[in-house]
Amino acid sequence: MQDDAAIDLLKMQIRQRLDKYVSLKDVAYNPDADIVEQLLAGLAQHEQKFNRAYCPCRRPSGDPRKDAKIICPCFYSKEELARDGTCLCGLFMAQGPTGDDNG
């Protein structure tokens, strides 16, 4: 049970950090709350295991310099959002001129 409480706390902390990112960028969370919850859980598990919130869809290599690129929001997400309208794992969706919501 202590692990569940620790994961819940990490999820809350990660969500707070990501809320700041979302408020500053033309992105939104995936509208599917279940997907967001699963991805936050994956981020929290990585935070607990590796001491970093690595993207749950990418595997850390063990090289801190390479792995810095996959801390959520990852280095690759900007290009993915512009190209695909979503990041690889689906946590973020593009808004504004690059998103699908511009009619």
VENWOGI-V791111 format. One record per pair of residues at least 24 apart in sequence whose C-alpha atoms are under 10 Angstrom apart, sorted by sequence separation. I is the first residue (numbers start at 1). GAP is how many residues later the second one is. D is the distance in whole Angstrom. If there is no record, write none. Layout:
BEGIN
((I	GAP	D) (I	GAP	D))
END
This chain:
BEGIN
((47	24	10) (15	25	7) (46	25	10) (11	26	9) (14	26	7) (13	27	10) (14	27	10) (11	28	9) (12	28	9) (15	28	10) (43	28	9) (11	29	6) (12	29	10) (14	29	8) (15	29	10) (43	29	8) (10	30	9) (11	30	6) (14	30	7) (58	30	9) (10	31	8) (11	31	9) (13	31	9) (57	31	7) (58	31	9) (8	32	9) (11	32	7) (12	32	9) (56	32	10) (57	32	6) (7	33	9) (8	33	8) (10	33	8) (11	33	5) (14	33	9) (55	33	9) (56	33	7) (57	33	9) (7	34	7) (10	34	5) (11	34	9) (55	34	8) (7	35	9) (9	35	9) (10	35	8) (56	35	10) (7	36	9) (8	36	8) (10	36	10) (11	36	9) (55	36	10) (7	37	6) (8	37	10) (10	37	7) (6	38	9) (7	38	7) (10	38	8) (6	39	10) (7	39	10) (14	39	8) (7	40	9) (7	41	8) (3	42	10) (6	42	8) (11	42	10) (10	43	9) (3	45	9) (39	50	8) (21	51	10) (22	51	10) (27	51	10) (39	51	8) (40	51	9) (21	52	8) (39	52	7) (25	53	10) (36	53	10) (38	53	9) (18	54	8) (27	54	8) (35	54	9) (36	54	8) (37	54	9) (17	55	10) (18	55	8) (26	55	10) (35	55	8) (36	55	6) (17	56	10) (30	56	8) (35	56	7) (36	56	9) (29	57	10) (30	57	10) (14	58	9) (27	58	9) (28	58	9) (32	58	10) (33	58	10) (27	59	9) (30	59	10) (31	59	10) (32	59	9) (27	60	10) (30	60	6) (31	60	9) (29	61	8) (30	61	5) (31	61	9) (29	62	6) (30	62	5) (31	62	9) (28	63	8) (29	63	5) (30	63	6) (27	64	10) (28	64	6) (29	64	6) (30	64	9) (27	65	6) (28	65	5) (29	65	9) (26	66	10) (27	66	5) (28	66	6) (29	66	10) (26	67	9) (27	67	5) (28	67	7) (26	68	6) (27	68	5) (25	69	9) (26	69	5) (27	69	8) (22	70	8) (25	70	9) (26	70	6) (22	71	10) (25	71	10) (26	71	9) (27	71	10) (26	72	8) (27	72	8) (26	73	9) (18	74	10))
END
